[in-house]
Amino acid sequence: MTLSDSALEKRREYYRQYRERNRERYNEAARRWRSKPENKIKIQEYNQQYWERKAEEEQ
């Protein structure tokens, strides 16, 4: 079952407003996640894959 376009837009708007109201909590959770040693490796791997993909798209 998929949502209609108007339902999808309503859901996006709800979550957009929720993130705005809870911005500090979201930011703090992201900082905690990024500070863990095992996640630092994931971040480095993701960044490397991202830039490799961008370089290939340019060619």
Buried (B, 14 or more C-beta within 10 A) or exposed (E): EEEEEEEEEEEEEEEEEEEEEEEEEEEEEEEEEEEEEEEEEEEEEEEEEEEEEEEEEEE
